[in-house]
Amino acid sequence: MAAAPPGLLILVPARGGSKGVPGKNLRCLGGLPLLTWTAQTIEAAGLGARAVLSTDDPAIAEVGRAAGLETPFMRPAELATDDATMVSVVEHAIQWMERDANYRVTAVMLLQPTSPFRQARRLHEALALFARPGTDAVIGVDTIARTPGLIFQPDPGGWLVPFGAWEERVRRQDMRPVFTPNGTLYLITRESLRRTGRMFPERLLGLPTDRIEGLDIDTPEDWALAEAVVAAGLVKP
């Protein structure tokens, strides 16, 4: 099991406003508030790092505290809008912890409640990757079973144009993996965040997860899928 580096801050962002699935962070999935799924994963991982909730909503803060998350501050209203960036939310939390809690942050592990099915072992796997010399960040990713030549984007005329060169025949086992972020986990050094202002710096490693873990709840359809996963017994609260 990978050890948490000194100064690791586990940050759970959960604002009150949500247009896709209203009130989703407090909505019950499998008998538990959505936020509680992530809090329980953090507890099960036992990393020993400070786990802090960033929210603007007192009700979410109360549920977070009950689930074992620290709630030392409330997120300012201007950082809880649709236009607020995740980087600005992370920076606010870091600055508060360093200024008001005297906690020197060296790295941030961002865990969004909208990925309730991530497994506790993934947090350890991410830290093991993070320990690779020169690494700035690790993110959770899905594998795309397509070559760039079979991924298309419409041009101004509506015609589909491939991202890469067309390859007439490529065996699955010969394909070079293609990844896309799935939101399950972001782990980044404080220095990289300060230097680049991005969650996706250059020296970036991917942590593949399975399709269930990679489910990101953003729409009513996503919520229905999550309920189906729980009803089928594929995961348990």
N, C-alpha and C positions, 0 to 999 in steps of 0.2 A: 504494500500500500504506500502510495506516495505521500510524503509529508508536506504540509502547507508551508510555504516560505514565510519567514517573519515579515509582518506588515501586510499580509494578505487581507483584503477587504472583500467579503462576499456581499454583493449588493443585489437586492430584489426590488425592481422598480414596479410600482403598482399604483397608477393614478386613478382617480375616481371616475373620470369621464371615459366613456367607451361608446363609439357609435356603431361598430359592427355587431357587438353583442353587449347591449347595455348592462352595466353592473356586473360584468363577467368576473371580476376578481373576487367578488363575494358570492357569486352564484354557486350553488352546490352541484358538484359532480361526484357521483358515487357516495353521496351523503356527507361530503366535506366541501367547504368553500374552496374554490379553485386555488386561491393563494396558499392554503394549507398544504396542498400537495407538494409544492416546492419547499415549504418550510420543513416538512417531514423528510424530504430527500436530503436536505442539508444536515438535519439531525442524524439521519442514518449514516451519512458519510463520515461524520465525526472528525472533521478536519481540524477542529480546535481554533478556527479563525473567527473573527467577529463577523456576524451575519446581521446586516442592517437593512431595514425596509425604508424605501424612499417613496412617500405618498403624500398627497395633499388632502386626503380624505380621512377624517377622524374615525369613521366606521372601519375602514380598511386598517388603520393603525391599531385599533382595538383587537381585530381578528389576528393581525400579525403578532402582537404581543402575546396573545393567548397561545399562538402556535410556536412561540419561542424565538421570534425575531426581535432584535433591538429596534426601537423607534425613538432615537434620541432627538430627532428634528422632524419638522413638517416641511414638505417641499413647497417652495414658493409658487404662487398661482401662475406666474409667467412661465414656469417650467412644467406645467401640467396641461398645456394646450396641445392641439393637434400639430402645431408648428414647432414645438420645442424638440430639439434634437436629443438623442440618447447621450451623445457626448456631453452636452451641457448638463444633463441630469447627473451623469457620473462625476463630472468635474465639481458640481455643487456638493455632492456627498463627500468627495475626497477632501475638498477644502474645509468643509464643516468638521470632519473627523480630525483633520490635522490641527485646525485652529481651536476648536472648542472641546475636543476630547483628547487632545495631545497624543493622537495615534498617527504615527508616521506610516503612510500607505506606500508600499512598494509595488503592489500589484492589485488588480481588481478582477474578481470573478463575477460577472453579471449573469444572473439567472432570472429569466422572465417567467412569471406565473403562467403565461399562455402556453408553456411547454410542460404540462403537468406529468408527462410520462417518462421523463429522463430518469435514468437509474443512478443510484448513489455511486456506483462504481465508476461511472463516467467522470465524476469530479476528480477521482484519483487518477484516472487515465489521462485527463487533461493536464493535471499537475506533472505527471511523468513526462509528457511531451514538452511541457513548458520548461522543464529542467534542461532540455537540449541547449548547449551553448549557442548564443547568438539569437535565440528565439525572442521575438517581440510579442507574439500573441498566438493563441490557440482558439479556434472556433469550432462549434458543432456543425457538421455538414451532412447533406444527403448526397448519395452517389447518383449521378445521372447516367443511365444506361444507353447513352447515345454518343456518337462522335460529334465534334463541332460541325462536320459537314452535314449532319442530320438535325441540326438545331437552326431554326429559321427566324428571321425578322422581316416584316414587310417593308419594302422600300416606299418612297413617296407615291408610286403608282399602285401600291397594293400587292405587288409581286413579291413572293417569298424569296429571300436571299439567304443562303447558308452563311453561318459565322466562319466556317472553315472550308478548306478545299474539299470538293466532292471525292469520296472514295467509293468506288462501285461495290466493293465487297470487302468487309472487314469482319473477321470472326470475333465473336464476343470476347473470347479469351485473349485476343490480340489487341483489344481496344485499350488505349491509355485512359485511366480514370478521369472523369470530369465531375467536379463537385460544385455544389451551391450551398450557401449558408442556410440553415434551417431554424436558427433562433434558439436552439437548446442551451447554448453555453457560449460565453465570450470571456476569455481570460487574457489580460493584457498588462504589460508592465506600466507602471506610473510614468516612467521616463519616456516610453514610446508615445503614450497618450499626450504628454506635455509637448513632445517634439513634433508630432504629426497632426494632432487634433482629430485623429481618426480611429475607429474601432478595427479597421482593416489595414494595418501597416504592411510594410514590404516583407519582413521576415515572419511569415504567417504559416502556421501549421493547421491542418484540418483533422478533426476527430469524427470519423464516420459513425453514425448511429443508425439503428434500424428504423423502419417506416413508422412504427408506432411511437417510438421515442421522438421522432422528428415531427410529429403532428403539432402544428402551431395554431392555436385557436384564435381566429381573427374574424370569422363570419359565422352566421347561424348554421351553415352547412358543416363547418369545422366542429362546432359544438355538438351537432348531431352525430358526427363520426366519433367524437370522444365518448359520448354516452354509449354508443354502440360497442366501442372497445371495452368499456367497463362492464356493460351488460353481458358481453360474451365471456367475461372472466379472463380476458387476456392480460389485464393488469388489475391490481387490487390496491385500494387506498392504504 
